[in-house]
Amino acid sequence: MFKHIKNSSIKIFKLLGRGLSLLLLLPRILFSLIFLLVIISFIYVSIAGYQKDEPKDSALYISLDGYLVERSENINDLNDILFNQRQINQLQKSEIEDVISKAKNDSRIKGLVINFSNFLGGYPADLLSLNEAILDFKESDKVFIAYSDFYSQSSYLIASLANKIITHTQGGLFLEGYSSKRIYMKELMKNLGIEVIQLSYGNYKSALENFTLSEMSEEDKIQRTELNNFIWEEISDAIEANRGFKEGYVKNVIMNMDTILVNNAGNWAEFALKKGFVDELMNRKELENYLNGQFPGDQEGWNFIDYRNYDIKETEIKDASVIAKIIVSGPIVDGFESNGVASGETISALIRDAVKQDVKAIVLRVSSPGGSAFASELIREQLKEAKNEGIPIVVSMGGVAASGGYWISVSSDHIFAEETTITGSIGVAAILFNAEEAIKKIGLKEDGVSFSPVSGSFENPIFLSKPNEQMISLYESTIHGLYDNFIHLVSEERNLSKEEVESIGQGRVWVGKDAKRLGLIDEIGSLKDAEETAANLANLENYIVKEFEQKRSPFLEYLSFFENFIKINNNSEFKFKKLNINYYFNNFFNNLSILDDPRSIYYLCYECLTIN
């Protein structure tokens, strides 16, 4: 009997073992199947044609689903596709503008249709730049139709250019101006038993003041008020010009929004229609019928080309000289390429590679709030080396190029910015946390031996024992020296006196229009203006602009291709993403976690991390 039980037990354990082995193999089997599907999809669309033969009178269709950014994050692995590891979808501004520009003179394209239902905005300068691309498209006398379930002010700025603006019968729009708020943690830190030692340099350098104050400093209030007021004035003026409203019309509507809504029985769609912000209200079926009337298609629906599936061959320029375009997008960090950031080592390597390939000029496109002081200097010194080789360096600032973003730009031959570019922020951000009391509260205490009073100073900005005066003095002198270096560098490179730089420094941010007046930049202009200037400085007539970027494995390229294939063929276009407070907390601490300067010292503009 016992033998029978023993044999039965062995059989059971064998079966369980086989089942467990099979379970452990499932991820590998799933990976293999998906990889095979990727390859089959790639082969199929390569043979069948990834781009179909589009009939004439098509619409170029753009669904702005996510944030507008200078450079979208790459696909790193299958997790990004299968489990949506990236929290928010990103829209690469240059890709969208390039497609719109090509469609302008494409005889197949009858008009442009943009769906703003899932649009989450972008830096004001980027929104206005996209506006310019659409304005240029409209010069071809092609129609532009805008639709959104509900318009935010970011989406409406672009939509206001449309020949026809449509919203859902239960939709509408909300214009509010800009708000700039933060969560202040002084009392929280005190309650946790954490002493915060503020070491930032510059009266307006507010990047980390929310750890040390209970409310916004007056200096930060001043710069945010001036910054937001100017940007909102530019945007409201653009909306009024686009819709033919009188000056001040938008402000009047915002200030009386509650009364206007009461008079329209709380119906946002009716309010938008009566006040002239939209031209027509349509439900989904009515919208489909309208678009089918404008761009008649087959039984499957109206005739359009998804912008991600649109391509047109450009005329090749033979024997052309090369201008390198290198993009610095996101917080500047140490080390090599990582998603969503500008890595000091990677950008420096791209600049060296461009020089080795005998490029005739370099255009540095900067869209960064700064970050690691060390990584910023690595990039700047590499640009300086290229400049010393006789290669002209022209900087084109995007939505933001402040603090470390300005540091890497300052040694160039010419600096362009948009009027609403956020720049400046000449200052240094640093902070120390003394968590000695905090760990005592939970029964912990740090102890040990050190070779000197300053041993372990730069290992971690969070100290589990109270930092001594020598250690704090070490930080203070380092930060003071870095700030002086920043002032000296700007003074030397921009031909300004130290007193002038000191007065416009102090960590204060400026819009591009003011930056030009103050001498921080040379000219208001676009990326295209920067490319033309680089060609002039290099005395080039016959040239192409080639983007230098980190090489990726073919497998990752297939993954990106596969993701786009899925998106283009996904019919669930109308879904609205809302960002709750958890997103903003996660986003803030994520920004802190990726910054890894070896001395925990940063050229960082916190105001610039917030995308409206």
C-alpha positions as CSV (number, residue, x, y, z in Angstrom):
1,M,0.0,0.0,0.0
2,F,2.7,2.4,1.0
3,K,4.6,1.5,-2.2
4,H,1.5,2.3,-4.2
5,I,1.1,5.7,-2.4
6,K,4.8,6.4,-3.0
7,N,4.6,5.6,-6.7
8,S,1.4,7.7,-7.0
9,S,3.2,10.6,-5.3
10,I,6.2,10.3,-7.6
11,K,3.8,10.4,-10.6
12,I,2.0,13.4,-9.2
13,F,5.3,15.3,-8.6
14,K,6.5,14.4,-12.1
15,L,3.3,15.7,-13.6
16,L,3.6,18.9,-11.5
17,G,7.2,19.2,-12.6
18,R,6.3,18.9,-16.2
19,G,3.5,21.4,-15.8
20,L,5.8,23.8,-14.0
21,S,8.4,23.4,-16.8
22,L,5.8,24.1,-19.4
23,L,4.6,27.2,-17.4
24,L,8.2,28.5,-17.2
25,L,8.5,28.0,-21.0
26,L,5.4,29.9,-21.8
27,P,7.1,33.4,-21.8
28,R,9.7,32.1,-24.2
29,I,7.1,30.5,-26.4
30,L,5.0,33.7,-26.4
31,F,8.1,35.7,-27.2
32,S,9.0,33.4,-30.1
33,L,5.5,33.5,-31.5
34,I,5.4,37.3,-31.4
35,F,8.8,37.6,-32.9
36,L,7.7,35.3,-35.7
37,L,4.6,37.4,-36.2
38,V,6.7,40.5,-36.4
39,I,8.9,38.9,-39.1
40,I,5.8,37.6,-41.0
41,S,4.2,41.1,-40.8
42,F,7.4,42.7,-42.0
43,I,7.7,40.4,-45.0
44,Y,4.0,40.7,-45.8
45,V,3.9,44.5,-45.9
46,S,7.2,44.6,-47.7
47,I,5.7,42.4,-50.5
48,A,2.2,43.7,-50.4
49,G,3.4,47.3,-49.9
50,Y,3.3,49.0,-46.6
51,Q,1.9,52.0,-48.3
52,K,-1.1,51.3,-50.5
53,D,-1.7,52.9,-53.8
54,E,-3.7,55.8,-52.6
55,P,-6.4,57.1,-54.9
56,K,-6.7,60.7,-55.7
57,D,-8.6,63.2,-53.5
58,S,-7.5,61.6,-50.3
59,A,-7.3,63.3,-46.9
60,L,-4.1,63.3,-45.0
61,Y,-5.3,62.0,-41.6
62,I,-3.5,62.8,-38.4
63,S,-4.7,61.6,-35.0
64,L,-2.8,63.6,-32.4
65,D,-2.8,61.0,-29.7
66,G,-0.5,62.0,-26.9
67,Y,2.2,64.7,-26.2
68,L,3.9,66.7,-28.9
69,V,7.7,66.3,-28.3
70,E,10.9,67.1,-30.1
71,R,11.8,63.4,-30.2
72,S,9.6,60.5,-29.3
73,E,11.0,57.7,-27.2
74,N,12.2,54.5,-29.0
75,I,10.8,51.0,-28.5
76,N,13.2,49.2,-26.2
77,D,11.6,45.8,-26.1
78,L,8.4,43.8,-26.4
79,N,7.2,45.1,-23.0
80,D,6.7,48.5,-24.6
81,I,4.3,47.0,-27.1
82,L,2.6,44.2,-25.1
83,F,2.3,45.9,-21.7
84,N,2.3,49.6,-22.7
85,Q,5.3,50.4,-20.5
86,R,5.5,53.9,-21.7
87,Q,2.8,55.8,-19.8
88,I,1.9,58.4,-22.4
89,N,2.2,58.3,-26.2
90,Q,4.5,60.8,-27.8
91,L,4.2,62.6,-31.1
92,Q,7.4,63.6,-32.8
93,K,6.9,67.2,-34.0
94,S,9.4,67.1,-36.8
95,E,7.8,64.0,-38.3
96,I,4.3,65.5,-38.3
97,E,5.6,68.8,-39.8
98,D,7.5,67.0,-42.4
99,V,4.5,65.0,-43.6
100,I,2.3,68.1,-43.7
101,S,5.0,69.9,-45.7
102,K,5.2,67.1,-48.3
103,A,1.4,66.8,-48.6
104,K,1.2,70.5,-49.5
105,N,2.3,69.8,-53.1
106,D,1.1,66.2,-53.4
107,S,-1.7,66.1,-56.0
108,R,-3.2,63.0,-54.3
109,I,-3.9,65.0,-51.2
110,K,-7.1,67.1,-51.2
111,G,-7.1,68.2,-47.6
112,L,-5.9,67.7,-44.0
113,V,-8.0,66.1,-41.2
114,I,-6.7,66.2,-37.7
115,N,-8.4,64.4,-34.7
116,F,-7.5,66.2,-31.4
117,S,-9.6,64.0,-29.1
118,N,-6.6,62.4,-27.4
119,F,-4.2,65.4,-27.7
120,L,-2.3,66.2,-24.5
121,G,-0.5,69.3,-25.6
122,G,3.1,70.4,-25.8
123,Y,5.5,73.3,-25.1
124,P,3.9,76.5,-26.4
125,A,6.7,77.1,-28.9
126,D,6.2,73.6,-30.4
127,L,2.4,74.2,-30.7
128,L,3.1,77.5,-32.5
129,S,5.6,75.8,-34.7
130,L,3.1,73.2,-35.8
131,N,0.7,76.1,-36.5
132,E,3.2,77.6,-38.9
133,A,3.5,74.2,-40.7
134,I,-0.3,74.1,-41.1
135,L,-0.5,77.7,-42.3
136,D,2.0,76.9,-45.0
137,F,-0.1,73.8,-46.0
138,K,-3.2,76.0,-46.3
139,E,-1.4,78.2,-48.9
140,S,-2.0,75.4,-51.4
141,D,-5.8,76.1,-51.1
142,K,-6.4,72.7,-49.6
143,V,-9.0,72.3,-46.9
144,F,-8.2,71.7,-43.2
145,I,-10.8,70.0,-41.0
146,A,-10.4,69.7,-37.2
147,Y,-12.4,67.4,-35.0
148,S,-12.3,66.7,-31.2
149,D,-14.6,65.2,-28.7
150,F,-13.6,68.1,-26.5
151,Y,-11.0,70.8,-27.2
152,S,-8.3,71.8,-24.7
153,Q,-6.7,75.1,-25.2
154,S,-3.5,73.4,-26.6
155,S,-5.6,71.5,-29.2
156,Y,-7.8,74.5,-30.0
157,L,-4.8,76.7,-30.7
158,I,-4.0,74.4,-33.7
159,A,-7.6,73.7,-34.6
160,S,-8.5,77.4,-34.8
161,L,-6.7,77.4,-38.2
162,A,-9.2,75.0,-39.7
163,N,-11.6,75.8,-42.4
164,K,-14.2,73.8,-40.4
165,I,-14.0,73.1,-36.7
166,I,-16.2,70.2,-35.5
167,T,-16.9,68.9,-32.0
168,H,-19.2,66.3,-30.7
169,T,-22.8,67.2,-29.8
170,Q,-21.8,66.6,-26.2
171,G,-18.3,68.1,-26.6
172,G,-17.1,71.7,-26.5
173,L,-13.9,73.4,-25.5
174,F,-12.3,74.9,-22.4
175,L,-10.0,77.9,-22.5
176,E,-8.6,78.9,-19.2
177,G,-5.2,80.6,-19.6
178,Y,-2.1,79.1,-17.9
179,S,-1.8,78.0,-14.3
180,S,1.6,77.1,-12.8
181,K,1.4,75.4,-9.4
182,R,3.6,73.0,-7.3
183,I,3.3,70.9,-4.2
184,Y,5.5,72.3,-1.4
185,M,6.9,69.8,1.1
186,K,8.6,71.7,3.9
187,E,6.1,70.5,6.5
188,L,6.1,67.0,5.2
189,M,9.9,66.8,5.4
190,K,9.8,68.2,8.9
191,N,7.2,65.7,10.0
192,L,9.3,62.9,8.5
193,G,12.3,64.1,10.4
194,I,14.3,65.0,7.3
195,E,16.3,68.2,7.3
196,V,16.6,69.8,3.8
197,I,19.8,71.8,3.1
198,Q,19.2,74.1,0.2
199,L,22.3,74.9,-1.7
200,S,21.0,76.2,-5.1
201,Y,22.6,79.4,-6.4
202,G,20.5,82.2,-8.0
203,N,17.6,84.1,-6.5
204,Y,15.2,82.7,-9.2
205,K,16.7,79.2,-9.2
206,S,13.5,77.6,-7.9
207,A,14.1,74.0,-9.2
208,L,14.2,72.5,-5.7
209,E,12.6,75.2,-3.5
210,N,9.4,73.1,-3.0
211,F,11.5,70.9,-0.6
212,T,12.5,73.9,1.6
213,L,9.5,76.2,1.4
214,S,5.8,76.1,2.4
215,E,4.7,78.3,-0.5
216,M,6.1,79.7,-3.7
217,S,8.8,82.3,-3.4
218,E,8.1,85.8,-4.6
219,E,10.9,85.5,-7.1
220,D,9.4,82.4,-8.6
221,K,5.9,84.0,-8.6
222,I,7.3,87.0,-10.6
223,Q,9.1,84.9,-13.2
224,R,6.2,82.5,-13.7
225,T,3.6,85.3,-13.9
226,E,5.6,87.1,-16.6
227,L,6.4,83.9,-18.5
228,N,2.8,82.6,-18.5
229,N,1.3,86.0,-19.3
230,F,3.5,86.5,-22.3
231,I,2.9,83.0,-23.7
232,W,-0.8,83.2,-23.1
233,E,-1.0,86.6,-24.8
234,E,0.8,85.0,-27.9
235,I,-1.6,82.1,-27.9
236,S,-4.8,84.1,-27.4
237,D,-3.7,86.6,-30.1
238,A,-3.2,83.6,-32.5
239,I,-6.6,82.2,-31.7
240,E,-8.3,85.6,-32.3
241,A,-6.4,86.1,-35.5
242,N,-7.2,82.6,-36.8
243,R,-11.0,83.0,-36.0
244,G,-11.4,86.6,-36.9
245,F,-12.3,87.6,-33.3
246,K,-11.8,91.1,-32.0
247,E,-8.8,91.8,-29.7
248,G,-9.6,90.7,-26.1
249,Y,-12.5,88.4,-27.2
250,V,-10.9,85.2,-25.7
251,K,-10.1,86.9,-22.4
252,N,-13.6,88.2,-22.1
253,V,-15.1,84.7,-22.7
254,I,-12.7,83.2,-20.0
255,M,-13.6,85.8,-17.4
256,N,-17.3,85.3,-18.0
257,M,-17.3,81.5,-18.6
258,D,-19.6,80.7,-15.7
259,T,-22.3,83.1,-16.8
260,I,-22.0,82.1,-20.5
261,L,-22.4,78.4,-19.5
262,V,-25.5,79.2,-17.3
263,N,-27.0,81.0,-20.3
264,N,-26.4,77.8,-22.4
265,A,-27.9,75.5,-19.8
266,G,-24.5,74.1,-19.0
267,N,-24.0,72.8,-22.5
268,W,-20.4,73.2,-23.5
269,A,-21.0,72.3,-27.1
270,E,-23.7,74.9,-27.6
271,F,-21.6,77.5,-25.9
272,A,-18.7,76.8,-28.3
273,L,-21.0,76.9,-31.3
274,K,-22.8,80.2,-30.3
275,K,-19.6,81.9,-29.4
276,G,-18.0,81.1,-32.8
277,F,-15.3,78.8,-31.5
278,V,-16.6,75.8,-33.5
279,D,-18.5,75.6,-36.8
280,E,-20.6,72.5,-36.3
281,L,-21.7,69.9,-33.8
282,M,-21.7,66.2,-35.0
283,N,-22.1,62.8,-33.4
284,R,-19.8,60.0,-34.7
285,K,-22.1,58.8,-37.4
286,E,-22.7,62.4,-38.7
287,L,-18.9,63.0,-38.7
288,E,-18.3,59.9,-40.7
289,N,-21.0,60.9,-43.2
290,Y,-19.5,64.4,-43.5
291,L,-16.0,63.2,-44.1
292,N,-17.3,60.7,-46.6
293,G,-18.9,63.6,-48.5
294,Q,-15.7,65.6,-48.5
295,F,-13.4,62.6,-49.4
296,P,-15.6,60.0,-51.0
297,G,-14.4,56.5,-50.5
298,D,-15.6,52.9,-50.9
299,Q,-17.9,50.9,-48.7
300,E,-15.3,50.9,-45.9
301,G,-15.6,54.6,-45.4
302,W,-14.1,57.9,-46.3
303,N,-10.9,58.1,-48.3
304,F,-7.8,59.0,-46.2
305,I,-4.1,58.3,-45.8
306,D,-2.8,57.9,-42.2
307,Y,0.2,60.2,-41.7
308,R,2.2,57.2,-40.3
309,N,1.6,55.4,-43.6
310,Y,2.3,58.3,-45.9
311,D,5.5,58.6,-47.9
312,I,6.7,60.5,-50.9
313,K,10.0,60.3,-52.6
314,E,12.2,63.4,-52.5
315,T,14.5,64.5,-55.2
316,E,18.0,63.4,-54.5
317,I,20.7,66.0,-54.5
318,K,23.9,64.6,-56.0
319,D,27.4,65.5,-54.7
320,A,25.8,67.5,-51.8
321,S,27.7,68.6,-48.7
322,V,26.3,67.3,-45.4
323,I,25.0,69.5,-42.5
324,A,24.7,67.3,-39.4
325,K,21.5,67.7,-37.3
326,I,21.9,66.5,-33.7
327,I,18.9,66.5,-31.4
328,V,19.3,67.1,-27.6
329,S,15.8,66.2,-26.2
330,G,14.8,65.7,-22.6
331,P,16.7,66.0,-19.3
332,I,20.5,65.9,-19.7
333,V,22.0,62.9,-17.8
334,D,25.3,61.2,-17.5
335,G,26.3,58.0,-19.3
336,F,25.0,56.6,-22.6
337,E,21.7,56.7,-24.4
338,S,18.5,56.0,-22.4
339,N,14.9,56.5,-23.3
340,G,13.4,59.9,-22.9
341,V,16.7,61.7,-21.9
342,A,19.7,63.3,-23.5
343,S,22.8,61.3,-22.5
344,G,26.0,63.3,-22.3
345,E,28.2,60.4,-23.6
346,T,25.9,59.6,-26.4
347,I,25.5,63.2,-27.7
348,S,29.2,63.7,-27.4
349,A,29.8,60.6,-29.5
350,L,27.4,61.7,-32.2
351,I,29.2,65.1,-32.5
352,R,32.6,63.2,-32.8
353,D,31.1,60.9,-35.4
354,A,29.8,63.9,-37.4
355,V,33.3,65.5,-37.4
356,K,34.9,62.2,-38.5
357,Q,32.4,62.0,-41.4
358,D,33.6,65.5,-42.6
359,V,30.3,67.3,-42.2
360,K,30.5,71.0,-43.2
361,A,28.3,72.3,-40.3
362,I,26.4,71.2,-37.3
363,V,22.9,72.2,-36.3
364,L,22.2,71.4,-32.6
365,R,18.5,71.2,-32.0
366,V,18.0,71.7,-28.2
367,S,14.7,70.9,-26.4
368,S,15.9,70.3,-22.8
369,P,15.4,71.8,-19.3
370,G,19.0,70.9,-18.5
371,G,20.1,68.3,-15.9
372,S,23.5,67.1,-14.9
373,A,26.2,69.8,-14.8
374,F,28.9,67.3,-15.8
375,A,27.0,65.8,-18.7
376,S,26.2,69.3,-20.0
377,E,29.8,70.3,-20.0
378,L,30.8,67.1,-21.9
379,I,28.4,68.1,-24.7
380,R,29.5,71.7,-24.8
381,E,33.2,70.9,-24.9
382,Q,32.7,68.4,-27.7
383,L,30.9,71.1,-29.7
384,K,33.8,73.5,-28.9
385,E,36.2,70.9,-30.3
386,A,34.2,70.7,-33.5
387,K,34.1,74.5,-33.7
388,N,37.9,74.5,-33.3
389,E,38.1,72.2,-36.4
390,G,36.4,75.0,-38.4
391,I,32.9,73.5,-38.4
392,P,30.2,76.2,-37.9
393,I,27.9,75.3,-35.0
394,V,24.3,76.7,-35.1
395,V,21.8,76.1,-32.2
396,S,18.1,75.9,-32.8
397,M,16.1,76.0,-29.5
398,G,12.8,74.2,-29.4
399,G,10.1,74.5,-26.7
400,V,12.7,74.8,-24.0
401,A,16.5,75.2,-23.8
402,A,17.2,76.4,-20.3
403,S,19.9,75.9,-17.6
404,G,22.0,73.0,-18.9
405,G,20.1,73.3,-22.2
406,Y,21.5,76.9,-22.4
407,W,24.9,75.9,-21.2
408,I,25.4,73.5,-24.1
409,S,24.2,76.2,-26.5
410,V,26.2,79.1,-25.4
411,S,29.5,78.4,-27.2
412,S,27.9,78.0,-30.7
413,D,28.4,80.5,-33.6
414,H,24.7,81.4,-33.8
415,I,21.6,80.8,-31.6
416,F,18.1,80.7,-32.8
417,A,15.0,80.4,-30.6
418,E,11.2,80.8,-31.1
419,E,9.5,83.8,-29.4
420,T,8.0,81.5,-26.8
421,T,11.0,79.3,-26.2
422,I,11.8,79.0,-22.5
423,T,15.5,79.7,-22.0
424,G,18.0,81.2,-19.7
425,S,17.8,79.9,-16.1
426,I,21.5,80.6,-15.6
427,G,22.0,79.1,-12.1
428,V,22.9,75.9,-10.2
429,A,20.5,73.6,-8.4
430,A,21.6,71.4,-5.5
431,I,20.1,70.1,-2.4
432,L,21.0,67.8,0.5
433,F,18.8,65.7,2.7
434,N,19.7,64.9,6.3
435,A,17.6,61.8,7.1
436,E,19.2,61.1,10.5
437,E,16.1,61.8,12.6
438,A,13.9,60.0,10.0
439,I,15.7,56.7,10.3
440,K,15.8,57.0,14.1
441,K,12.0,57.1,14.1
442,I,11.9,53.6,12.7
443,G,14.7,52.3,14.9
444,L,17.7,52.6,12.6
445,K,21.0,54.4,13.1
446,E,24.0,54.8,10.8
447,D,27.5,54.3,12.3
448,G,30.9,53.4,11.1
449,V,34.3,55.0,10.3
450,S,35.5,57.5,7.7
451,F,39.0,58.4,6.6
452,S,38.2,62.1,6.7
453,P,35.4,64.5,7.6
454,V,34.4,64.7,3.9
455,S,34.6,61.0,3.1
456,G,31.5,59.9,1.1
457,S,30.4,63.4,0.3
458,F,29.3,62.8,-3.2
459,E,28.0,59.2,-2.8
460,N,24.4,60.2,-2.2
461,P,22.6,63.5,-1.6
462,I,20.6,61.7,1.2
463,F,22.7,61.5,4.4
464,L,21.7,59.0,7.1
465,S,23.9,60.9,9.5
466,K,23.9,64.7,9.9
467,P,26.5,66.1,7.4
468,N,29.3,68.0,9.1
469,E,30.2,71.7,8.4
470,Q,33.2,70.7,6.3
471,M,31.0,68.5,4.1
472,I,28.4,71.3,3.6
473,S,31.3,73.8,2.9
474,L,32.6,71.4,0.3
475,Y,29.2,71.5,-1.5
476,E,28.8,75.3,-1.1
477,S,32.2,76.1,-2.6
478,T,31.6,73.7,-5.5
479,I,28.2,75.2,-6.3
480,H,29.5,78.8,-6.0
481,G,32.4,77.9,-8.4
482,L,30.0,76.4,-10.9
483,Y,27.7,79.4,-10.8
484,D,30.8,81.7,-11.3
485,N,31.8,79.5,-14.2
486,F,28.3,79.8,-15.7
487,I,28.4,83.6,-15.4
488,H,32.0,83.7,-16.9
489,L,31.1,81.4,-19.8
490,V,28.1,83.4,-20.8
491,S,29.9,86.6,-20.5
492,E,32.8,85.4,-22.7
493,E,30.8,83.6,-25.3
494,R,27.9,86.2,-25.6
495,N,30.2,89.2,-25.4
496,L,28.4,90.6,-22.3
497,S,29.9,92.0,-19.1
498,K,29.7,89.9,-16.0
499,E,27.5,92.5,-14.4
500,E,25.0,92.2,-17.3
501,V,25.0,88.4,-17.1
502,E,24.6,88.5,-13.3
503,S,21.6,90.8,-13.7
504,I,19.8,88.5,-16.2
505,G,21.1,85.3,-14.5
506,Q,20.1,84.3,-10.9
507,G,18.4,81.2,-12.3
508,R,15.7,83.3,-14.0
509,V,13.9,82.0,-17.1
510,W,13.1,84.1,-20.1
511,V,11.0,83.7,-23.3
512,G,12.9,83.8,-26.6
513,K,11.7,87.3,-27.3
514,D,13.3,88.7,-24.1
515,A,16.3,86.5,-24.5
516,K,17.1,88.2,-27.8
517,R,16.7,91.6,-26.3
518,L,19.0,90.7,-23.5
519,G,21.7,89.2,-25.8
520,L,21.3,85.6,-24.7
521,I,20.4,84.5,-28.2
522,D,21.0,85.9,-31.7
523,E,17.8,85.6,-33.6
524,I,14.2,84.6,-33.5
525,G,13.7,81.8,-36.0
526,S,12.8,78.2,-36.8
527,L,14.9,75.0,-37.2
528,K,14.8,75.6,-41.0
529,D,16.3,79.1,-40.4
530,A,19.0,77.6,-38.4
531,E,19.8,75.1,-41.2
532,E,20.0,77.9,-43.8
533,T,22.3,79.9,-41.5
534,A,24.6,76.9,-41.0
535,A,24.8,76.5,-44.8
536,N,25.6,80.2,-45.2
537,L,28.3,80.1,-42.5
538,A,29.9,77.1,-44.3
539,N,29.5,78.8,-47.7
540,L,27.3,75.9,-49.0
541,E,24.9,76.1,-51.9
542,N,24.4,72.4,-52.6
543,Y,23.7,70.6,-49.3
544,I,21.5,68.1,-47.4
545,V,20.7,67.9,-43.7
546,K,21.4,64.5,-42.2
547,E,20.3,63.6,-38.7
548,F,22.9,61.9,-36.6
549,E,21.4,59.5,-34.0
550,Q,22.4,56.5,-32.1
551,K,22.3,53.3,-34.1
552,R,19.8,50.7,-33.0
553,S,19.7,47.0,-33.6
554,P,17.6,45.7,-36.5
555,F,15.4,43.9,-34.1
556,L,14.4,47.1,-32.3
557,E,13.7,48.7,-35.6
558,Y,11.3,45.8,-36.5
559,L,9.6,46.4,-33.1
560,S,9.1,50.0,-33.9
561,F,7.8,49.1,-37.3
562,F,5.4,46.5,-35.8
563,E,4.1,49.0,-33.2
564,N,3.3,51.5,-36.0
565,F,1.6,48.7,-38.0
566,I,-0.6,47.9,-35.0
567,K,-1.4,51.6,-34.4
568,I,-2.3,52.4,-38.0
569,N,-4.6,49.5,-38.2
570,N,-6.2,50.1,-34.8
571,N,-9.7,51.5,-35.4
572,S,-10.3,52.6,-31.7
573,E,-9.4,56.2,-32.5
574,F,-11.8,57.9,-30.1
575,K,-10.5,57.4,-26.5
576,F,-9.7,60.1,-24.1
577,K,-6.8,59.9,-21.6
578,K,-7.0,61.8,-18.4
579,L,-3.9,62.5,-16.2
580,N,-4.6,62.3,-12.5
581,I,-2.5,63.5,-9.6
582,N,-0.7,60.2,-9.4
583,Y,0.7,60.8,-12.9
584,Y,2.1,64.2,-11.9
585,F,3.7,62.7,-8.7
586,N,5.2,59.9,-10.6
587,N,6.4,62.2,-13.4
588,F,8.1,64.5,-10.9
589,F,10.0,61.8,-9.0
590,N,10.9,60.1,-12.2
591,N,12.5,63.3,-13.4
592,L,14.5,63.4,-10.2
593,S,15.5,59.7,-10.3
594,I,17.1,59.9,-13.8
595,L,19.4,62.8,-12.8
596,D,22.7,61.3,-11.8
597,D,25.4,63.9,-11.8
598,P,28.4,62.5,-9.9
599,R,28.3,65.5,-7.5
600,S,24.5,65.7,-7.3
601,I,24.7,69.2,-8.8
602,Y,22.5,70.3,-11.7
603,Y,21.9,73.0,-14.3
604,L,18.2,72.3,-14.1
605,C,15.1,74.4,-14.8
606,Y,12.1,72.9,-13.0
607,E,9.6,75.3,-14.4
608,C,10.6,73.9,-17.8
609,L,9.7,70.3,-16.9
610,T,6.0,71.2,-16.9
611,I,4.3,70.8,-20.3
612,N,1.1,72.8,-20.6
